[in-house]
Amino acid sequence: MKRIAMLFGIGVLLLGAAAGAETVVSTHAVLGEFAQIVGGEAIEVVTIIPSGFCPSHYDLSPSDLRAVLGASVIFYSGFEPWIETLADAAGSAALVIQLPGEWNTPETAAAKVEAIRDVLAERIPAEADGFDANAAAYIDELGSLGDGLMERADALGVSEIAVVCMAWQADFVSWLGFDVALTYGMPEGLSLQDLKVLAASGRDAGARLVIDNLQSGIDFGAKLAREIGAVHVVLSNFPGAMPRTATFSDLLTRNAEALFSAIEPIE
């Protein structure tokens, strides 16, 4: 709470948001991109957490407070417990909306887009038709992208390939059709004994890939892959954190291609 109070004291000196602006704050890049696609020119989106950061380790700054003070809507996922406290401390009148759960498949992303559409339509009813059209067009694009990725996965026979996967990537990897034999959690909570147990289980399952999550750290996964004798593949949960991932669609494509490339040479 001392950290919040300090930020508030500094942030008051930095106020100056444009009056009447419909500013939408997102805690991370995925929700920010979805909000901008749905809202178009009717809103201005400010994203707090840079894509390369682990959200649970992010340290708030005075500029984050200033963004919240000027916001009409704040979207967050639920792994940012500071966001409601921050909004309360700033005296923000913004709607604070939690959109929990995964987003890294076309279907789960579409659900987030629809939820954002509904919130923005309630907040700015005059723009509701435009929000609906924007959301529908984007969801169609996601569906087409997903169909193409699934066709490629089926052609490669990924359902026959066992993998060990960091839990935050398991939904995407399972959606593509890989056999997720084992998952593991945040590396900082795993011990050397955990590494040995996972490696033994991974070898028993015939795992050919260890699939890691960039934002949670990749050293543990690299060690696990060496212990198993598997290929180490690093995916990201956020656009912009890796090359050729400027958008969420780019991210899905890049993550899928990383997995496909890892298995094609040994097919």
C-alpha positions as CSV (number, residue, x, y, z in Angstrom):
1,M,0.0,0.0,0.0
2,K,3.0,2.3,0.6
3,R,4.0,1.7,-3.0
4,I,0.5,2.7,-4.2
5,A,0.4,5.8,-2.0
6,M,3.8,6.9,-3.3
7,L,2.7,6.4,-6.9
8,F,-0.5,8.4,-6.2
9,G,1.4,11.3,-4.8
10,I,3.7,11.5,-7.8
11,G,0.9,10.8,-10.3
12,V,-1.2,13.7,-9.1
13,L,1.6,16.0,-10.2
14,L,1.5,14.4,-13.7
15,L,-2.2,14.7,-14.4
16,G,-3.2,16.2,-17.7
17,A,-5.4,13.7,-19.6
18,A,-7.5,15.2,-22.3
19,A,-11.0,16.0,-21.0
20,G,-13.8,13.9,-22.5
21,A,-11.4,11.4,-24.1
22,E,-12.6,7.7,-24.1
23,T,-9.4,6.1,-22.9
24,V,-9.3,2.3,-22.4
25,V,-6.5,0.9,-20.3
26,S,-5.4,-2.8,-20.7
27,T,-3.0,-4.4,-18.4
28,H,-1.3,-6.3,-21.2
29,A,-0.9,-6.3,-25.0
30,V,-3.4,-8.9,-25.9
31,L,-6.4,-7.2,-24.3
32,G,-5.1,-3.9,-25.6
33,E,-5.0,-5.1,-29.2
34,F,-8.4,-6.7,-29.0
35,A,-9.8,-3.5,-27.5
36,Q,-8.3,-1.3,-30.2
37,I,-9.6,-3.6,-33.0
38,V,-13.1,-3.5,-31.6
39,G,-13.1,0.2,-30.6
40,G,-11.3,1.6,-33.7
41,E,-11.2,5.3,-33.7
42,A,-13.8,5.7,-31.0
43,I,-11.2,4.9,-28.3
44,E,-7.6,5.4,-27.3
45,V,-5.9,2.3,-25.8
46,V,-3.1,2.5,-23.2
47,T,-1.3,-0.8,-22.3
48,I,0.5,-1.1,-19.0
49,I,2.7,-4.2,-19.1
50,P,5.4,-4.5,-21.8
51,S,5.1,-7.7,-23.7
52,G,8.5,-9.1,-22.7
53,F,7.7,-8.9,-19.0
54,C,6.2,-11.6,-16.8
55,P,3.0,-9.9,-15.6
56,S,3.3,-11.3,-12.1
57,H,6.7,-9.6,-11.7
58,Y,5.8,-6.2,-13.2
59,D,6.6,-3.1,-11.1
60,L,4.1,-0.2,-11.4
61,S,5.3,3.2,-12.4
62,P,3.9,6.7,-12.1
63,S,2.9,6.8,-15.7
64,D,0.7,3.7,-15.1
65,L,-1.2,5.7,-12.5
66,R,-1.7,8.6,-14.9
67,A,-3.1,6.2,-17.5
68,V,-5.6,4.8,-15.0
69,L,-6.7,8.3,-13.8
70,G,-7.7,9.1,-17.4
71,A,-9.4,5.9,-18.2
72,S,-13.1,5.1,-18.7
73,V,-12.6,1.3,-18.9
74,I,-9.8,-0.9,-17.5
75,F,-9.4,-4.5,-18.8
76,Y,-7.4,-7.0,-16.9
77,S,-7.0,-10.8,-16.8
78,G,-6.7,-11.6,-13.1
79,F,-3.0,-12.2,-12.6
80,E,-2.6,-8.5,-11.9
81,P,-3.9,-8.1,-8.3
82,W,-2.7,-4.5,-8.1
83,I,-5.0,-3.1,-10.8
84,E,-8.1,-2.7,-8.7
85,T,-6.1,-1.3,-5.8
86,L,-4.4,1.1,-8.1
87,A,-7.8,2.2,-9.6
88,D,-9.2,2.7,-6.1
89,A,-6.2,4.6,-4.8
90,A,-6.4,6.9,-7.8
91,G,-10.1,7.5,-7.3
92,S,-10.8,6.4,-10.8
93,A,-14.4,6.3,-12.1
94,A,-13.4,3.7,-14.7
95,L,-15.2,0.4,-15.2
96,V,-12.8,-2.2,-14.0
97,I,-13.5,-5.4,-16.0
98,Q,-11.8,-8.7,-15.4
99,L,-11.6,-11.0,-18.5
100,P,-10.2,-14.2,-16.9
101,G,-8.8,-17.3,-18.6
102,E,-6.7,-18.2,-21.6
103,W,-6.7,-16.3,-25.0
104,N,-4.1,-18.1,-27.1
105,T,-6.4,-20.1,-29.4
106,P,-8.8,-18.6,-32.0
107,E,-11.8,-19.7,-29.9
108,T,-10.6,-18.3,-26.6
109,A,-9.5,-15.1,-28.3
110,A,-12.9,-14.7,-29.9
111,A,-14.5,-14.9,-26.5
112,K,-12.4,-12.1,-25.2
113,V,-13.2,-10.0,-28.2
114,E,-16.9,-10.5,-27.7
115,A,-16.7,-9.6,-24.1
116,I,-14.8,-6.4,-24.9
117,R,-17.3,-5.6,-27.6
118,D,-20.1,-5.9,-25.0
119,V,-18.4,-3.6,-22.5
120,L,-17.5,-0.9,-25.0
121,A,-21.1,-1.0,-26.4
122,E,-22.5,-0.4,-23.0
123,R,-20.0,2.4,-22.3
124,I,-20.4,4.1,-25.7
125,P,-23.8,3.0,-27.0
126,A,-23.7,5.4,-30.0
127,E,-20.8,3.3,-31.4
128,A,-22.3,-0.1,-30.7
129,D,-23.0,-1.1,-34.3
130,G,-19.4,-0.2,-35.3
131,F,-18.1,-2.2,-32.4
132,D,-20.2,-5.2,-33.4
133,A,-19.0,-5.1,-37.0
134,N,-15.3,-4.7,-36.0
135,A,-15.6,-7.7,-33.7
136,A,-17.4,-9.9,-36.2
137,A,-14.8,-9.2,-38.9
138,Y,-11.9,-9.9,-36.6
139,I,-13.4,-13.1,-35.3
140,D,-13.8,-14.3,-38.9
141,E,-10.2,-13.6,-39.5
142,L,-9.2,-15.6,-36.5
143,G,-11.3,-18.5,-37.6
144,S,-9.7,-18.5,-41.0
145,L,-6.2,-18.4,-39.5
146,G,-7.1,-21.2,-37.1
147,D,-8.4,-23.4,-39.9
148,G,-5.1,-23.0,-41.8
149,L,-3.0,-23.8,-38.8
150,M,-5.0,-26.9,-38.0
151,E,-4.8,-28.1,-41.6
152,R,-1.0,-27.9,-41.3
153,A,-0.9,-29.6,-38.0
154,D,-3.1,-32.5,-39.2
155,A,-0.8,-32.9,-42.3
156,L,2.2,-33.2,-40.0
157,G,0.5,-35.7,-37.8
158,V,1.1,-33.8,-34.6
159,S,-1.4,-36.0,-32.6
160,E,1.3,-38.7,-32.6
161,I,3.9,-36.4,-31.0
162,A,4.2,-36.4,-27.2
163,V,5.4,-33.2,-25.6
164,V,6.1,-31.7,-22.2
165,C,4.7,-28.2,-22.0
166,M,4.8,-25.2,-19.7
167,A,1.3,-24.8,-18.4
168,W,0.6,-21.4,-19.9
169,Q,1.1,-22.8,-23.4
170,A,-0.7,-26.0,-22.9
171,D,-4.1,-24.8,-24.3
172,F,-2.5,-23.7,-27.5
173,V,-0.4,-26.8,-28.0
174,S,-3.4,-29.1,-27.2
175,W,-5.6,-27.1,-29.6
176,L,-3.1,-27.7,-32.4
177,G,-3.4,-31.4,-31.6
178,F,-0.1,-32.3,-30.0
179,D,-0.2,-35.0,-27.2
180,V,0.6,-33.0,-24.1
181,A,1.9,-35.7,-21.9
182,L,3.1,-33.5,-19.0
183,T,2.9,-29.9,-18.0
184,Y,5.0,-27.8,-15.5
185,G,4.4,-24.6,-13.7
186,M,6.4,-21.4,-13.0
187,P,10.1,-22.3,-13.1
188,E,10.8,-20.3,-10.0
189,G,8.7,-22.7,-8.0
190,L,10.4,-25.8,-9.3
191,S,13.3,-27.6,-7.7
192,L,16.1,-29.9,-9.0
193,Q,14.1,-32.8,-7.8
194,D,11.1,-31.6,-9.8
195,L,13.4,-31.4,-12.8
196,K,14.5,-35.0,-12.3
197,V,10.9,-36.3,-11.9
198,L,9.7,-34.4,-15.0
199,A,12.6,-35.6,-17.0
200,A,12.0,-39.3,-16.1
201,S,8.3,-39.0,-16.9
202,G,9.1,-37.1,-20.1
203,R,11.4,-39.9,-21.3
204,D,8.9,-42.5,-20.3
205,A,6.2,-40.7,-22.4
206,G,8.6,-40.5,-25.4
207,A,8.4,-36.7,-25.4
208,R,10.0,-35.2,-28.5
209,L,9.5,-31.5,-27.5
210,V,9.8,-29.4,-24.4
211,I,7.6,-26.4,-25.0
212,D,8.5,-23.3,-23.0
213,N,6.9,-19.9,-22.3
214,L,9.1,-16.9,-22.9
215,Q,7.6,-14.6,-20.2
216,S,7.9,-17.1,-17.4
217,G,11.6,-17.8,-18.1
218,I,13.2,-20.5,-20.3
219,D,16.2,-21.8,-18.4
220,F,14.3,-24.6,-16.7
221,G,12.8,-25.8,-19.9
222,A,16.1,-25.8,-21.6
223,K,17.6,-28.0,-18.9
224,L,14.6,-30.3,-19.0
225,A,14.9,-30.7,-22.8
226,R,18.5,-31.7,-22.4
227,E,17.7,-34.2,-19.7
228,I,14.9,-35.8,-21.8
229,G,16.8,-35.5,-25.1
230,A,14.0,-33.5,-26.6
231,V,13.9,-30.3,-28.7
232,H,13.4,-27.1,-26.7
233,V,10.8,-24.7,-28.3
234,V,10.1,-21.3,-26.9
235,L,6.6,-19.7,-27.5
236,S,5.2,-16.4,-26.3
237,N,1.9,-15.5,-24.8
238,F,2.1,-11.8,-25.9
239,P,2.6,-10.1,-29.3
240,G,5.6,-7.9,-29.7
241,A,7.9,-9.9,-27.5
242,M,9.5,-12.0,-30.3
243,P,10.4,-11.2,-33.9
244,R,7.6,-11.2,-36.4
245,T,4.9,-11.1,-33.7
246,A,3.6,-7.5,-34.0
247,T,0.0,-8.6,-33.8
248,F,-1.9,-11.4,-32.1
249,S,-2.5,-13.2,-35.4
250,D,1.3,-13.0,-36.0
251,L,1.8,-14.5,-32.6
252,L,-0.4,-17.5,-33.3
253,T,1.3,-18.0,-36.6
254,R,4.8,-17.7,-35.2
255,N,4.1,-20.0,-32.3
256,A,2.6,-22.7,-34.6
257,E,5.5,-22.4,-37.1
258,A,8.0,-22.8,-34.3
259,L,6.4,-26.1,-33.3
260,F,6.1,-27.2,-36.9
261,S,9.7,-26.4,-37.7
262,A,10.8,-28.4,-34.6
263,I,9.2,-31.6,-35.9
264,E,9.6,-31.3,-39.6
265,P,13.3,-32.3,-39.8
266,I,12.7,-35.5,-37.9
267,E,9.5,-36.6,-39.7
